[in-house]
Amino acid sequence: MKRASLIAVVVGLLAVPLPGARAQTLPDDMLRASQLGTAQRATLRQYVRDRLALLNSGDAQNVSAARRELMEPFRRESVRAGVVFRLAMSDALGGEMAQLIQGDDDLVAANTLFIAGALATGDGLAALNLGLSDPRPSVRYAAASGFATLIATLASGDDALTDKQGGEAIANLEEALTAEPDPIVVDGLVIAFMRSMESPDPAMQFDALTRMCRSIAAQTKRRRPQIDDDAVLFERAFTRALSAVRRPFLRLAENLDDQFTKQAAIMSGQALTFALARMDAGQQSLAQDERDRLDAFSKAAETVLIIADAELNQRNDDAILPSDGGVPRTLLQRAASHWTGPNGILTRAPYNVSTDQFK
């Protein structure tokens, strides 16, 4: 799918209006039940069966309505859907999700992935994994969006995943983010990782953000040698990742994880080298707003580096890049060399990164 089509699908998925009010809602007591009786299970199966028919109808309004109504039980403010209900709905959907995701209709596939994320079950996770491997960028983006919902549910403790499945979800995201070729999908995967920050458990936050940092660093190393038209889109995803890693230094300053801090620094070193490559590739063609964003990106990367190194090495480096105004190439080159050059800080302990990783 061409990028214009991907953006249209991404923007338009949630904008299709509902037809007139039609369906009953499932009662609150079903959502929070510790077990479901035969009649309740029959009601739920019929509820799901009716909406699967709408998903398969070929009509965009019906597809949107089905998705909204299947996700509605998980969005209520009055009651939180319990494990028993999640597993029962997941069972009712059965193998239909895989068929819908692998079908020819991008809209149906994407809406099915939204539903899979809301389930936050083993079957939902399997469906999302299937979506991440799809050749269509629009479907992979929808899978990333579904993962964002699943990770948020995992963070709140409302999921129906085993501990092993929860770990697999984060690991699968890391694998997908490392390999993803489309920068818009990269951004969606970064957003999914960021939902881990809603967890009250610092260990979950640090594990997810550490994996995100590793993936973005790998993405940067692969993209840096050949700056192309996708660079500005990737830079936006990278800026989001830099913003995400700055938050734990403020919110969890008393309990920072060394591995997270190290990977945040390495990712930020890659950011400086990427910014330098971007500047060199587009010195004569960058519009002012692009140059402003690149300057802000470079400064954010240096800030993370200074904070992270102060945490790990008890050093207090001064910023090389100016706090105000634009960033001259000479200063960006100096900052990149200071951190990533042959004798740069990131080549020493505790980072011990080869300079080849920054070339």
C-alpha positions, 0 to 999 in steps of 0.5 A, spaced: 500 500 500 502 506 498 504 511 504 498 516 502 493 510 502 496 508 509 495 515 512 488 515 509 486 508 512 490 510 519 486 517 519 480 514 517 479 507 521 476 511 527 472 516 523 466 512 520 460 513 523 455 508 526 449 507 523 443 508 527 443 505 534 441 498 533 444 493 538 443 491 545 449 492 550 452 486 554 450 487 562 455 489 567 454 483 571 456 479 565 463 483 564 465 482 572 462 475 573 467 470 576 464 465 572 459 465 566 453 460 566 450 457 560 445 462 558 450 468 559 455 464 554 450 463 549 448 470 549 455 472 549 456 468 543 450 470 539 452 477 540 459 476 537 456 472 532 452 478 530 458 482 529 462 478 526 457 478 520 457 485 520 465 485 519 464 480 514 459 484 510 463 488 506 460 495 508 464 500 511 459 503 516 457 496 518 465 494 519 466 500 524 459 499 528 462 491 529 468 494 531 465 499 536 460 494 539 465 489 540 470 493 544 465 497 548 465 492 553 472 494 555 471 501 554 466 502 560 467 507 565 462 504 570 465 497 570 472 493 568 471 487 564 474 481 568 478 475 566 473 470 565 469 475 560 475 476 556 477 469 555 469 468 554 469 473 548 476 471 546 473 464 545 467 466 542 471 470 536 475 463 535 479 462 529 475 468 525 480 473 527 486 470 523 481 469 517 479 476 517 486 479 518 489 475 512 483 477 508 484 482 502 480 488 505 485 492 509 479 496 513 476 489 516 483 487 517 485 493 521 478 493 525 479 486 527 486 488 530 483 493 534 478 488 537 484 483 538 488 488 542 482 490 546 481 483 548 488 482 551 488 475 551 492 469 548 488 469 542 488 476 541 496 476 542 496 471 537 492 475 532 496 481 533 503 478 532 499 475 525 498 483 524 505 485 525 507 480 520 503 482 514 506 485 508 501 491 508 503 497 512 496 499 514 495 492 517 501 493 521 500 499 523 493 497 526 497 491 529 501 496 533 495 500 535 492 494 537 498 492 541 498 499 544 491 497 547 494 491 550 500 494 553 495 499 556 491 493 559 497 489 561 500 495 565 493 496 569 493 489 570 486 488 567 489 483 562 487 476 561 494 474 559 499 469 563 506 472 565 509 468 560 504 471 554 505 478 557 513 477 557 512 475 549 508 481 548 513 486 550 519 481 546 514 481 540 514 488 540 521 489 540 522 484 534 517 488 530 520 495 532 527 493 530 525 490 523 520 495 521 521 498 514 515 503 514 517 509 519 509 511 520 509 503 523 515 505 527 511 511 530 505 506 532 510 501 535 513 506 539 507 509 541 505 502 543 511 501 548 510 508 551 503 505 554 508 501 558 509 507 562 502 507 565 504 501 569 505 502 577 511 497 576 517 500 575 520 494 572 515 493 567 516 500 565 524 499 564 524 493 561 519 495 555 523 502 554 530 498 554 527 494 549 524 500 545 531 503 546 535 497 543 530 497 537 530 504 535 538 504 536 538 498 531 533 502 526 538 508 526 544 504 524 540 501 519 537 507 516 543 512 517 548 510 511 542 512 506 538 518 508 532 518 504 525 521 503 523 517 509 528 520 514 523 526 516 518 521 518 523 516 522 525 522 525 518 524 528 518 517 531 525 517 534 523 524 537 517 521 540 522 515 543 527 520 546 521 524 549 519 517 552 525 516 555 526 522 558 520 521 563 523 516 567 529 520 569 524 525 572 519 520 575 523 515 577 529 518 579 530 515 585 529 508 582 533 508 575 535 501 572 542 501 570 540 497 563 535 502 561 539 508 563 545 505 558 540 503 553 537 510 553 544 513 552 546 509 546 540 510 543 541 518 544 548 517 541 545 514 535 540 520 535 546 525 534 549 521 528 543 520 525 542 528 526 548 529 523 547 525 517 540 528 516 544 535 516 549 533 511 544 530 506 539 536 506 544 542 508 541 545 501 534 543 501 531 542 508 526 547 509 526 552 516 521 547 519 525 541 518 531 544 520 528 547 527 525 540 528 532 537 527 535 542 531 530 540 537 531 533 536 539 534 536 538 538 543 533 532 546 538 527 544 544 531 548 540 532 554 538 525 555 546 523 554 548 528 559 542 526 564 544 518 563 551 519 564 551 523 570 547 517 573 551 512 571 558 515 571 557 521 576 559 526 571 557 533 569 558 534 562 556 541 559 552 541 553 555 543 547 549 544 543 546 551 544 540 551 548 537 557 544 537 558 536 539 553 531 545 548 531 551 549 527 554 543 523 560 544 527 557 544 534 553 538 532 559 534 529 563 536 536 557 533 540 557 527 536 564 526 536 564 527 544 559 522 545 560 517 539 567 518 536 573 513 537 575 516 544 567 518 545 564 517 552 560 511 549 566 507 547 568 507 554 565 503 560 560 502 562 557 503 555 563 499 551 560 500 544 564 500 538 565 506 534 563 502 528 556 502 531 555 509 530 558 509 522 
